[in-house]
């Protein structure tokens, strides 16, 4: 089960698809910040990760997730080295009616620089 660490206010929160881990407490809950095209960023529930398949015939809606600072790919992820992401980058997410999945390409988050 993979985990992510997100930036929230002045600290960070570690979560997986089941919610925030026990030793972390946050008002945000298991949500991620999604950039909106026509207004301020909104917070939507985090549902986990999904591999992005370029040959898929199913239509998907991509979103920009802001604030993910580390991705832990393995099940005992707090004891292994994670993949650090830059704060001035966004990650690609896949919108679902229940929330947001983090899109992976070759088991790594898809990350791009934020435009100013």
Secondary structure by P-SEA (a helix, b strand, c coil): cbbbbbbcccccccccccccccccccccccbbbbbbccccbbbbbbcbbbbbbccccbbbbbbbbccccbbbccccccccccbbbbccbbbbbbbcccbbbbbbcccccbbbbbcc
